[in-house]
Amino acid sequence: MKVLFLSADEFEDLELIYPLHRLKEENHEVYVASFKRGKITGKHGYSVNVDLAFDEVDPDEFDALVLPGGKAPERVRINGKAVMIAKKMFEDGKPVASICHGPQILISAGVLKGRRGTSTVTIRDDVKNAGAEWVDAEVVVDGNWVSSRHPGDLYAWMREFVKLLK
């Protein structure tokens, strides 16, 4: 499967790097998209290569989506093309994994109404205001959406996401 990550500078390092490698272990092709090709750097100084600019992404070419947290989702959500990618993939029923602040992109995409998920507690009210039921749990699976709260939940988040990809 081809898995797309949407991110930007100041991502939460573990929330991008861990799933990137975990999905490679499962033999999935992973691609990172951001504002431009090159590198993005996490909050703790780790960098990853950006394979595609948001404008180069055709969401129909990807099978699943990962939205890491940190400060990156706040930036990503202001890019109309990135929000459209997330919206299309979510509405097409493709597996979508979000953690921490990642649901901010889904909030901007307007896809959370009637859904059940989790996030960092600091955006709990935003998730609720978007129409979702917010749950304080290490991982919540609601159809094609797998969500978790923070880096301490990474093992559960990827365990459930990998199941969804099979």
Secondary structure, DSSP 8 states (H G I E B T S, - for coil): -EEEEE--TTB-HHHHHHHHHHHHHTT-EEEEEESSSEEEE-TTS-EEEE-EEGGG--GGG-SEEEE--BTHHHHHTT-HHHHHHHHHHHHTT--EEEETTTHHHHHHHT--TT-EE---GGGHHHHHHTT-EE--SS-EEETTEEEESSGGGHHHHHHHHHHHH-
